Amino acid sequence: MGEGKEEATKKRAAARGWVTRQSTALKDLLDKPSISEFELRSAIETFDRRLNTLDERQAELELLVDDGDLDQCVDEADSFRRASQENWLRANEKLQELMKASQIELGSVGSTSTSGKSPEVKLPKLELPKFKGDVTEWVSFWDQFSSHIDDTEIPVISKFTYLVSLLEGEAKSVVQGLSHTSANYSIACDLLKERYNRPERIIFAHVQSLLSGHVLGKAKGPKYVTQLWSLRDEILTHIRSLEALGVSGKQCKIFLTPIILSRLPNEIRLEWARKGAGHESDLDWLLTFLRQEIESIEKSEAFKDVTAGKRESLSSPEEKKNWQTREPKGKVSSAAALHTSSEGQL
């Protein structure tokens, strides 16, 4: 056996091994007493990827085998493929059942007619995100598009139609000059990847977004708490995206920490300075601290609403005045004490 043929045979054997393992995983999943739609769909997608790899390895080997052995090679591959797909077929049938059941539970079915016909299941309309050219959104957009459109068996021209319909602004102009043909679909994908699938540019954009984002000023009330949570969510989104791109480790966290601190309100930075001794370059500690601080502010605002409600419930102006001005007996109010202390220093 030639060296090229031997290597191709080994690659096919490895690919078969992965397909067998994933087929077994599907069987184990189907044998469980309960299973979620998400985990079954994920297992099916993993099997599909393994089977596609096997098909590629099989095609490579077929180019190297002798003509007299080709029929046997193809027949053997077909038998293996059919056997390995038995659990895949069962899994897809089960997935359809789960999808129908979930739609019925959500009330997405028509009512049973008086003729006794079964209710018609209305599957949810697929809503994929639009892409306008923001590189920080490219990975998420392309992963979803690949999963739902590009990796499916729908006609290539339909894939092109879907792709163009999901592009807006700058991104759409990248492929606007291409004729709407099947041959140009792969060209359109390559042009978009060349323009936006650039890790170094995506990393720079995430860091730039962290640097250029607005800083919250001093404020009060529920709206302030909402703004704090939104700020934290935005920061986490950029950090997790950077980690997915390989930007991690101690050195990266050291430069990210001061960037995030610069986005926080002054009173929270001051509290971090009090509590964060020894954690100045610890990004994980800072993120945990930020969550705890927002939760504390949220609780404080909730308590303030309770006391405000108590004041509103007092029946007379005199009662409200007493509520606002009363102090514990034998103690001087903090405002009076401050005034007396300042007079003594003059």
C-alpha positions as CSV (number, residue, x, y, z in Angstrom):
1,M,0.0,0.0,0.0
2,G,1.4,3.4,-1.0
3,E,2.2,6.0,1.7
4,G,-0.5,8.3,0.5
5,K,-3.1,5.6,0.5
6,E,-2.0,4.3,3.9
7,E,-2.3,7.8,5.4
8,A,-5.8,8.3,3.8
9,T,-6.9,4.9,5.2
10,K,-5.8,5.9,8.7
11,K,-7.6,9.2,8.5
12,R,-10.8,7.4,7.4
13,A,-10.4,4.9,10.2
14,A,-10.2,7.8,12.7
15,A,-13.2,9.5,11.2
16,R,-15.2,6.3,11.4
17,G,-14.2,6.0,15.1
18,W,-15.6,9.5,15.8
19,V,-18.8,8.7,13.9
20,T,-19.3,5.4,15.9
21,R,-18.7,7.3,19.2
22,Q,-21.2,10.0,18.4
23,S,-23.7,7.4,17.2
24,T,-23.4,5.6,20.5
25,A,-23.8,9.0,22.3
26,L,-27.1,9.5,20.4
27,K,-28.3,6.0,21.5
28,D,-27.4,6.7,25.1
29,L,-29.2,10.0,24.9
30,L,-32.3,8.4,23.5
31,D,-32.3,5.7,26.2
32,K,-32.5,8.3,28.9
33,P,-36.0,8.6,30.7
34,S,-36.1,12.3,29.9
35,I,-34.3,14.5,27.4
36,S,-34.3,18.1,26.4
37,E,-34.8,19.4,22.9
38,F,-31.6,21.5,23.2
39,E,-29.3,18.6,24.2
40,L,-30.7,16.3,21.5
41,R,-30.3,19.0,18.8
42,S,-26.7,19.6,19.9
43,A,-25.9,15.8,19.7
44,I,-27.4,15.6,16.3
45,E,-25.4,18.6,15.0
46,T,-22.2,17.0,16.4
47,F,-23.0,13.7,14.6
48,D,-23.6,15.6,11.4
49,R,-20.2,17.3,11.6
50,R,-18.5,13.9,12.3
51,L,-20.3,12.3,9.3
52,N,-19.3,15.2,7.0
53,T,-15.7,14.7,8.0
54,L,-16.0,11.0,7.3
55,D,-17.4,11.7,3.8
56,E,-14.4,13.9,3.1
57,R,-11.9,11.2,4.2
58,Q,-13.8,8.6,2.2
59,A,-13.6,10.8,-0.9
60,E,-9.9,11.3,-0.4
61,L,-9.3,7.5,-0.1
62,E,-11.4,6.7,-3.2
63,L,-9.0,8.8,-5.3
64,L,-6.1,6.6,-4.2
65,V,-7.5,3.0,-4.4
66,D,-7.0,0.9,-7.5
67,D,-9.9,0.8,-10.0
68,G,-10.5,-2.9,-9.3
69,D,-11.0,-2.2,-5.6
70,L,-13.1,0.9,-6.0
71,D,-16.5,-0.8,-6.0
72,Q,-15.7,-2.8,-2.8
73,C,-14.5,0.4,-1.2
74,V,-17.7,2.3,-2.0
75,D,-20.0,-0.6,-1.0
76,E,-18.2,-0.9,2.3
77,A,-18.4,2.8,3.0
78,D,-22.2,2.8,2.1
79,S,-22.8,-0.1,4.5
80,F,-21.0,1.6,7.3
81,R,-22.8,4.9,6.7
82,R,-26.3,3.3,6.7
83,A,-25.5,1.4,9.9
84,S,-24.2,4.5,11.7
85,Q,-27.2,6.6,10.7
86,E,-29.8,4.3,12.4
87,N,-29.5,6.2,15.8
88,W,-29.3,9.5,13.8
89,L,-32.7,8.7,12.3
90,R,-34.2,7.8,15.6
91,A,-32.8,11.0,17.1
92,N,-34.4,13.2,14.4
93,E,-37.7,11.5,14.9
94,K,-37.5,12.1,18.6
95,L,-36.5,15.8,18.0
96,Q,-39.6,16.3,15.9
97,E,-41.7,14.9,18.7
98,L,-40.1,17.2,21.2
99,M,-40.6,20.2,19.0
100,K,-44.3,19.5,18.4
101,A,-44.8,18.9,22.2
102,S,-43.1,22.2,23.0
103,Q,-45.3,24.1,20.6
104,I,-48.4,22.5,22.0
105,E,-47.3,23.5,25.5
106,L,-46.8,27.1,24.4
107,G,-50.2,27.2,22.9
108,S,-48.9,27.5,19.3
109,V,-51.5,25.1,18.0
110,G,-54.9,25.6,16.5
111,S,-57.9,24.4,18.5
112,T,-59.3,21.0,17.7
113,S,-62.1,21.3,15.1
114,T,-65.5,19.8,15.6
115,S,-64.8,17.3,12.9
116,G,-62.3,15.6,15.3
117,K,-59.2,16.5,13.3
118,S,-55.9,16.8,15.2
119,P,-54.7,20.3,15.9
120,E,-52.3,21.8,13.4
121,V,-48.8,22.4,14.8
122,K,-47.4,25.9,13.9
123,L,-43.7,25.8,14.0
124,P,-42.0,29.0,15.1
125,K,-40.7,31.4,12.4
126,L,-36.9,31.4,12.3
127,E,-35.6,34.9,13.1
128,L,-31.8,35.2,12.4
129,P,-29.9,38.4,13.4
130,K,-29.1,41.0,10.8
131,F,-25.5,42.0,10.3
132,K,-24.6,45.6,9.5
133,G,-20.8,45.4,9.6
134,D,-20.0,45.6,13.3
135,V,-17.1,43.2,13.6
136,T,-17.9,42.5,17.3
137,E,-21.1,40.8,16.0
138,W,-19.6,38.8,13.2
139,V,-18.8,35.6,15.1
140,S,-22.3,35.4,16.6
141,F,-23.9,36.2,13.2
142,W,-21.9,33.7,11.2
143,D,-22.3,30.9,13.7
144,Q,-26.0,31.2,13.6
145,F,-26.2,31.6,9.9
146,S,-23.9,28.5,9.4
147,S,-26.0,26.4,11.7
148,H,-29.4,27.3,10.3
149,I,-28.6,28.0,6.6
150,D,-25.1,27.3,5.3
151,D,-24.7,23.8,6.8
152,T,-28.1,22.6,5.6
153,E,-29.2,20.8,2.4
154,I,-31.3,23.7,1.0
155,P,-30.4,24.8,-2.5
156,V,-27.4,27.0,-2.8
157,I,-29.3,29.8,-4.5
158,S,-31.7,29.9,-1.5
159,K,-28.7,30.2,0.8
160,F,-27.6,33.2,-1.2
161,T,-31.0,34.7,-0.9
162,Y,-31.1,34.2,2.9
163,L,-27.6,35.7,3.2
164,V,-28.3,38.8,1.3
165,S,-31.6,39.4,3.2
166,L,-29.7,39.3,6.5
167,L,-27.1,41.9,5.4
168,E,-27.5,45.6,5.9
169,G,-25.4,48.8,5.5
170,E,-21.7,48.3,5.0
171,A,-21.9,44.5,5.1
172,K,-24.5,44.4,2.2
173,S,-22.3,46.7,0.1
174,V,-19.5,44.0,0.3
175,V,-21.6,41.6,-1.9
176,Q,-23.9,44.0,-3.7
177,G,-21.9,43.8,-7.0
178,L,-22.3,40.0,-7.3
179,S,-25.0,38.6,-9.5
180,H,-27.5,36.4,-7.7
181,T,-26.3,33.0,-8.9
182,S,-25.4,29.8,-7.2
183,A,-21.8,30.1,-8.3
184,N,-21.5,33.5,-6.6
185,Y,-22.7,32.2,-3.2
186,S,-19.3,30.9,-2.1
187,I,-17.6,34.0,-3.5
188,A,-20.0,36.2,-1.3
189,C,-19.1,34.1,1.8
190,D,-15.4,34.4,1.1
191,L,-15.6,38.2,0.7
192,L,-17.5,38.6,4.0
193,K,-15.0,36.3,5.8
194,E,-12.1,38.2,4.3
195,R,-13.6,41.5,5.5
196,Y,-14.9,40.6,8.9
197,N,-13.5,37.2,10.1
198,R,-10.2,38.8,11.3
199,P,-9.5,38.0,14.9
200,E,-7.1,40.8,15.4
201,R,-9.6,43.4,14.2
202,I,-12.4,41.9,16.3
203,I,-10.2,41.9,19.4
204,F,-9.3,45.6,18.7
205,A,-12.9,46.5,18.3
206,H,-13.9,44.9,21.6
207,V,-11.2,46.7,23.5
208,Q,-12.0,50.0,21.7
209,S,-15.7,49.6,22.7
210,L,-14.6,49.1,26.3
211,L,-12.5,52.2,26.2
212,S,-14.9,54.5,24.4
213,G,-18.1,53.5,26.3
214,H,-19.8,56.2,28.4
215,V,-19.2,56.5,32.1
216,L,-22.2,56.6,34.4
217,G,-22.4,59.7,36.6
218,K,-23.8,59.9,40.1
219,A,-27.5,59.1,40.1
220,K,-30.2,57.6,42.2
221,G,-33.3,55.5,41.8
222,P,-34.4,52.4,40.0
223,K,-33.2,53.8,36.6
224,Y,-29.7,54.1,38.0
225,V,-29.7,50.4,39.1
226,T,-30.9,49.4,35.6
227,Q,-28.1,51.4,34.0
228,L,-25.6,49.7,36.3
229,W,-26.8,46.2,35.3
230,S,-26.7,47.2,31.6
231,L,-23.2,48.5,32.0
232,R,-22.1,45.2,33.7
233,D,-23.8,43.1,31.0
234,E,-22.0,45.1,28.3
235,I,-18.6,44.7,30.0
236,L,-19.2,40.9,30.4
237,T,-20.2,40.5,26.8
238,H,-16.9,42.1,25.6
239,I,-14.8,40.2,28.1
240,R,-16.3,36.8,27.2
241,S,-16.0,37.5,23.5
242,L,-12.3,38.4,24.0
243,E,-11.8,35.1,26.0
244,A,-13.4,33.2,23.1
245,L,-10.9,34.8,20.8
246,G,-8.0,33.6,23.0
247,V,-7.4,36.9,24.8
248,S,-7.0,35.5,28.3
249,G,-4.4,35.0,31.0
250,K,-3.0,37.1,33.7
251,Q,-1.3,39.8,31.5
252,C,-4.6,40.4,29.6
253,K,-6.6,40.7,32.8
254,I,-4.1,43.3,34.1
255,F,-4.7,45.7,31.2
256,L,-8.5,45.0,31.1
257,T,-9.0,45.8,34.8
258,P,-8.1,49.6,34.6
259,I,-10.2,49.9,31.4
260,I,-13.3,48.6,33.2
261,L,-12.6,50.7,36.3
262,S,-12.6,53.8,34.1
263,R,-16.2,53.0,33.1
264,L,-17.6,52.8,36.6
265,P,-19.2,55.5,38.6
266,N,-16.9,57.3,41.0
267,E,-18.6,56.0,44.2
268,I,-18.1,52.4,43.0
269,R,-14.5,53.0,42.1
270,L,-14.0,54.5,45.6
271,E,-15.5,51.4,47.2
272,W,-13.3,49.1,45.1
273,A,-10.3,51.1,46.3
274,R,-11.3,50.5,49.9
275,K,-12.1,46.8,49.5
276,G,-9.7,45.7,46.7
277,A,-6.4,45.8,48.5
278,G,-4.3,42.9,47.0
279,H,-6.8,42.5,44.0
280,E,-5.7,45.5,41.9
281,S,-5.0,43.4,38.9
282,D,-7.6,40.7,39.5
283,L,-10.3,41.0,36.8
284,D,-12.4,38.1,38.2
285,W,-12.5,39.7,41.6
286,L,-13.5,43.1,40.1
287,L,-16.4,41.5,38.2
288,T,-17.6,39.7,41.3
289,F,-17.3,42.9,43.3
290,L,-19.2,44.9,40.7
291,R,-22.1,42.4,40.8
292,Q,-22.2,42.5,44.6
293,E,-22.2,46.3,44.7
294,I,-25.1,46.5,42.2
295,E,-27.0,44.0,44.2
296,S,-26.4,46.1,47.4
297,I,-27.6,49.3,45.7
298,E,-30.6,47.5,44.3
299,K,-31.5,46.3,47.9
300,S,-31.0,49.8,49.2
301,E,-33.3,51.3,46.6
302,A,-36.0,48.7,47.4
303,F,-35.8,49.6,51.1
304,K,-36.0,53.3,50.2
305,D,-39.2,52.6,48.3
306,V,-40.7,50.9,51.4
307,T,-39.9,53.9,53.7
308,A,-41.3,56.3,51.0
309,G,-44.5,54.2,51.0
310,K,-44.7,54.5,54.8
311,R,-44.4,58.3,54.6
312,E,-47.2,58.4,52.0
313,S,-49.4,56.3,54.2
314,L,-49.4,58.8,57.0
315,S,-52.8,60.5,57.2
316,S,-52.0,64.1,58.2
317,P,-49.3,66.7,57.4
318,E,-48.4,66.8,61.1
319,E,-47.7,63.0,61.1
320,K,-45.5,63.3,57.9
321,K,-43.6,66.2,59.5
322,N,-43.0,64.1,62.7
323,W,-41.8,61.1,60.6
324,Q,-39.3,63.3,58.7
325,T,-37.9,65.1,61.8
326,R,-38.0,62.7,64.7
327,E,-34.8,61.5,66.2
328,P,-34.1,58.9,68.9
329,K,-34.3,60.4,72.4
330,G,-31.0,61.3,74.0
331,K,-29.2,61.6,70.7
332,V,-28.2,64.6,68.6
333,S,-28.9,64.3,64.9
334,S,-25.9,63.8,62.6
335,A,-26.6,67.1,60.9
336,A,-26.7,69.0,64.2
337,A,-23.6,67.3,65.4
338,L,-21.7,68.2,62.3
339,H,-22.9,71.9,62.6
340,T,-21.7,72.0,66.3
341,S,-18.4,70.4,65.5
342,S,-17.7,72.9,62.7
343,E,-18.6,75.9,65.0
344,G,-16.1,74.6,67.6
345,Q,-13.3,74.6,65.0
346,L,-13.8,78.3,64.0
